[in-house]
Amino acid sequence: MTTRYQQVADHISDQIRNGLLKAGEKTPSVRQCASEMGLSISTVIRGYELLQDQMLIEPRPQSGFYVRPQYQPSKAPEISQPLVKPSEVNIDNLAVSLLQLTQDKNIIQLGTAPPNTDVPAIKQLNRIMTKVIREEDSLGDYDPPPGNKNLRRQIARRMLNAGVKVHPDEIVITTGCQEAMTLCIRAVTKPGDTVVVESPSYFGTLKAIESMGLKALEIPTHAKTGISRTALELAIREWNVSACILTPNFSNPLGYCMSDEDKKELRATLKQANIPIIEDDIYSELTYSTQRPKAIKAFDEEGDASNVLLCSSLSKSLSPGLRIGWAIPGPWLEKVIHLKVSSSMAGATLPSLAAARYLEMGIFDRHLRQMRRYYKEQRDYFLHLATLHLPKDIRLTYPEGGYVIWLELDKKINSMMLYEQALEEGISIAPGPLFSVSGQYQNFVRINYGKATKEQLERAMIVLGRLIASY
Ligand SMILES: Cc1ncc(COP(=O)(O)O)c(C=O)c1O
């Protein structure tokens, strides 16, 4: 049954959708609406609150409510056209500078991809840490690989939502997803090998590939459907490929989510070609729908050795400061454990104990529901600001999860210059060339819309709009 305040919201939203109330026009006052619909003032106020949550109206001080400009879906960027040969990787120091900028509180941080940590879950986590410090006597000890058993048990339970049935002993706790990726890539390659990557690709992964002396072969990738299977099949026929590295759910920066059908086919094709897949699953919990998408690993066939090494962490879904990540390396388990010992010996004991307790408490799903709603609302707000302040010919992705968006600007715009100019005005953005090994994406930028407040986002978009218009 529809509640009365829902009826108010429907009544006004119908008028907006039918064009009877246009963007920028004042809605009937609360009093007028209450009298027209025979409802109480408080019911109408709740209805108007709902309309604000739906980004349909906005209050203006001492004036009432106004219809917000509605986002007109813009074109998504075209499928990428990277070079079709393996390249040495040489990612600029910019990646490190960008990361260091996150410490500067005077900068509006749209350039790196930390989550919003101004949330109750972080306070809960802090309380748990304090309790752990008080109660546990193992804090001074190593937490040797594969890592805290309890935490691995909790992760194994969560992986069921991804369609992955895994025993806790098949999981290795790592220092973030970055270490999980590095260990898994090292487990299946040797220096000089070629790996295929989606393009554009997350610069941390490209940095890891660079540090291992591997060559990267960038595969055209669609902003909605993901890596092109046709291009991938051609590439593995032509080149001697040692691994395929990708983020099938809400990739960074494109935000695409591969269909289950494509995941299944991709896994089978690469299995047949004897090529391991390194799956970065870090954003999957931040879907805007109710159910997280399946992992590629869910399509492993029973009784057949897996060719998928899944990597993930709590960095995006809870806290990057915890540095809790994990790898599920399948047949490469022992190798990854050995590599973990040689790279960092063991994990930090306190974060593992705290993360295990947090996950045990059963409060993570509530936090995820809040964050999914929040990031979706931020996306809509960002798109609304983009409609208001950016040129109409910009192409934008439309993420259905995570919190980064990829913008294709006019070809004459150099995103490295735009980055410098924006930084002078106190705004960090991530320029496109960071996401390629072959200097692509000069006129692209990635923006994190999840961390900044609405006021900061608005200020940043006004500045970016002005800078872009000046070209
Ligand atoms: C796609 C992707 N993978 C891995 C990482 C690194 O994650 P962590 O902080 O858990 O090491 C990031 C962080 O931005 C990311 O966006």
Ligand as a Chemical Component Dictionary entry (heavy atoms), coordinates in Angstrom:
data_LIG
# 
_chem_comp.id                   LIG 
_chem_comp.type                 NON-POLYMER 
_chem_comp.pdbx_formal_charge   0 
_chem_comp.three_letter_code    LIG 
# 
loop_
_chem_comp_atom.comp_id 
_chem_comp_atom.atom_id 
_chem_comp_atom.alt_atom_id 
_chem_comp_atom.type_symbol 
_chem_comp_atom.charge 
_chem_comp_atom.model_Cartn_x 
_chem_comp_atom.model_Cartn_y 
_chem_comp_atom.model_Cartn_z 
_chem_comp_atom.pdbx_ordinal 
LIG C1 C1 C 0 40.773 -1.215 -9.142 1  
LIG C2 C2 C 0 41.634 -1.084 -7.909 2  
LIG N1 N1 N 0 42.359 -2.136 -7.512 3  
LIG C3 C3 C 0 43.159 -2.065 -6.430 4  
LIG C4 C4 C 0 43.259 -0.910 -5.683 5  
LIG C5 C5 C 0 44.167 -0.884 -4.490 6  
LIG O1 O1 O 0 43.444 -1.296 -3.378 7  
LIG P1 P1 P 0 44.029 -1.363 -1.882 8  
LIG O2 O2 O 0 43.939 0.011  -1.325 9  
LIG O3 O3 O 0 43.148 -2.338 -1.190 10 
LIG O4 O4 O 0 45.431 -1.849 -1.968 11 
LIG C6 C6 C 0 42.491 0.202  -6.051 12 
LIG C7 C7 C 0 42.576 1.456  -5.279 13 
LIG O5 O5 O 0 42.237 2.527  -5.754 14 
LIG C8 C8 C 0 41.655 0.120  -7.193 15 
LIG O6 O6 O 0 40.913 1.157  -7.594 16 
# 
loop_
_chem_comp_bond.comp_id 
_chem_comp_bond.atom_id_1 
_chem_comp_bond.atom_id_2 
_chem_comp_bond.value_order 
_chem_comp_bond.pdbx_ordinal 
LIG C1 C2 SING 1  
LIG C2 N1 SING 2  
LIG C2 C8 DOUB 3  
LIG N1 C3 DOUB 4  
LIG C3 C4 SING 5  
LIG C4 C5 SING 6  
LIG C4 C6 DOUB 7  
LIG C5 O1 SING 8  
LIG O1 P1 SING 9  
LIG P1 O2 DOUB 10 
LIG P1 O3 SING 11 
LIG P1 O4 SING 12 
LIG C6 C7 SING 13 
LIG C6 C8 SING 14 
LIG C7 O5 DOUB 15 
LIG C8 O6 SING 16 
# 
